[in-house]
Amino acid sequence: MRFVSTSLDGLRLELEAAFAALDNPGAPTRVYACATADMPAAAAYPNCVLRNTTLNILAVSDGSVWRRQDTGAAI
């Protein structure tokens, strides 16, 4: 049974390191990119960012709509 515990401990350490890297990236990270027609529901992603490839802009979900970052208008 020690083998299982050791394997789980290693997995836990790997997961903790991966989450720490997400919380404190040391370099720019990729942003989810999609066309306007493929944008997910803004309500499912409050305070999240995506790149709209149709309009070539960043958009942020305010919890109800995606907002263009160049004008603040809803998409």
C-alpha positions in Angstrom: 0.0 0.0 0.0 3.0 2.3 0.4 3.4 2.4 -3.4 0.0 3.9 -3.9 0.6 6.5 -1.2 4.0 7.5 -2.7 2.5 7.7 -6.2 -0.3 9.9 -4.9 2.1 12.1 -3.0 4.1 12.6 -6.2 1.0 13.4 -8.1 -0.1 15.9 -5.4 3.2 17.7 -5.6 3.1 17.9 -9.4 -0.5 19.3 -9.2 0.5 21.9 -6.6 3.4 23.0 -8.8 1.2 23.3 -11.8 -1.4 25.4 -10.0 1.3 27.6 -8.5 2.6 28.3 -12.1 -0.9 29.2 -13.1 -1.3 31.6 -10.2 2.1 33.2 -10.8 3.2 32.9 -14.4 6.7 33.8 -15.1 6.0 34.8 -18.7 3.1 35.7 -20.9 0.5 33.0 -21.2 -1.8 32.1 -24.0 -5.3 33.5 -24.1 -8.3 31.4 -25.3 -9.1 32.5 -28.9 -12.3 32.0 -30.8 -14.5 33.5 -33.4 -17.5 35.6 -32.4 -19.9 32.8 -33.4 -18.0 30.4 -31.1 -17.8 32.5 -28.0 -19.0 30.7 -24.9 -21.7 32.1 -22.7 -20.4 35.1 -20.7 -22.3 34.0 -17.6 -20.3 30.8 -17.5 -17.0 32.7 -17.4 -17.3 35.9 -15.2 -14.1 37.9 -15.0 -12.4 35.8 -17.7 -10.6 37.0 -20.9 -10.6 35.7 -24.4 -9.4 36.9 -27.8 -12.1 37.3 -30.4 -10.5 36.3 -33.7 -13.3 37.8 -35.8 -12.8 41.3 -34.4 -9.1 40.8 -33.4 -9.7 42.2 -29.9 -9.6 41.0 -26.3 -12.9 40.6 -24.5 -13.8 40.3 -20.8 -16.9 38.7 -19.4 -18.7 40.8 -16.9 -20.9 37.9 -16.0 -23.7 38.7 -18.4 -22.0 39.8 -21.7 -18.5 39.8 -23.2 -17.2 43.3 -23.3 -14.8 44.6 -26.0 -11.6 45.9 -24.4 -11.1 48.6 -27.0 -14.5 50.3 -26.5 -16.3 48.6 -23.6 -19.2 47.8 -25.8 -21.0 44.4 -25.5 -20.2 41.8 -28.2 
